[in-house]
Amino acid sequence: MEKIILTGDRPTGKLHLGHYVGSLRRRVELQNSGEYDKIFVMIADAQALTDNADNPEKIRQNIIEVALDYLSVGLDPAKTTIFIQSQVPELTELAFYYMNLVTVSRVQRNPTVKTEIKMRNFEASIPVGFFCYPVSQASDITAFRATTVPVGEDQEPMIELTREIVNRFNHVYGPTLVEPEILLPSNAACLRLPGTDGKAKMSKSLGNCIYLSDTAKEVAKKVKSMYTDPLHLNISDPGHLEGNCPFIYLDAFCSEETFARHCSDFSSLQDLKDKYCAGGVGDGTVKKILISVLEEELAPIRARRAEYEKDIPAVFDILRKGSEEARKVAAATLDDVRRAMRINYFEDADLIAEQAKKYVK
């Protein structure tokens, strides 16, 4: 069996460091590892419309932003198929069939759906499309026969539901679909990077993001305003690491080699932590180190983005070609699904012959 990756993002704005450490950086590593036969990365515009139906222009304008972020972090169209979800209509048909295999109560139990509904104030009136987006995700994953889905931990319930749908379909109609596995970040700090305000999740809607496309000046400003230890009022006060954003970010971005390049005053990141906790290290010192570490990571990304920005029509051409390739693959899966469900009427010569015999006088 081929090893295939499917993953993607909603085009509701530029991508940020949470996306980067949660999945983007890993996607590039997997792309360049040579371990996978095919990699599909989707700009999930149809899914984004489930809670932005009254503002489609927001999605329309952010297609290019996400594409630029993908290319700037190192996704290579020669190795990875980058496509737009709405340009592959086969995904919608698959989702429609899968809706018959999962109950309303099962979707309601999904903790990610619960969180998203609360965050968007949908408790009183949930759009049907939004409610069903976990089923749509199952369609996206299975259409490309993905064996691996690299995402953050908040998407784990979605992958579990996809596996349930796959098993249900294969049980009812025969072995047709591939059951995927989730691939979580190996670095615990990358599982869910907090926002700069210390809240549990970096989110565009909360305004607590550092974007991949931010300038060095913007990054520095945001780091300087980061939430730290509210009890660490003086440099001499003992500090606490729990919930302290700069240290969480250093854990996500800073190897020992990286730390050594950006700080000679401490022997290691652990040494910095120990001395901060003991008292004697100011938050400004920690933030200065973090700014330097982030600049090393983001400067080449920023430079690649600037190059792609010079030829936007070429970027759209990458998306067009990727969408055409994705549609071929999804169409082949849909053919298999129709055949398994026995709704491929015009291709079923036996059915036509059988029906013809019934009406022979």
Helices and strands as residue ranges (DSSP letters): E 4-9, H 17-19, I 20-24, H 25-33, E 38-43, H 45-48, G 49-51, H 56-73, E 81-84, G 85-87, H 90-98, G 99-101, H 104-108, H 111-119, H 128-131, H 133-143, E 148-150, G 153-155, H 156-173, E 181-183, G 188-190, G 204-206, H 216-224, H 245-253, H 256-262, H 269-278, H 283-308, G 309-311, H 312-341, G 345-347, H 349-358
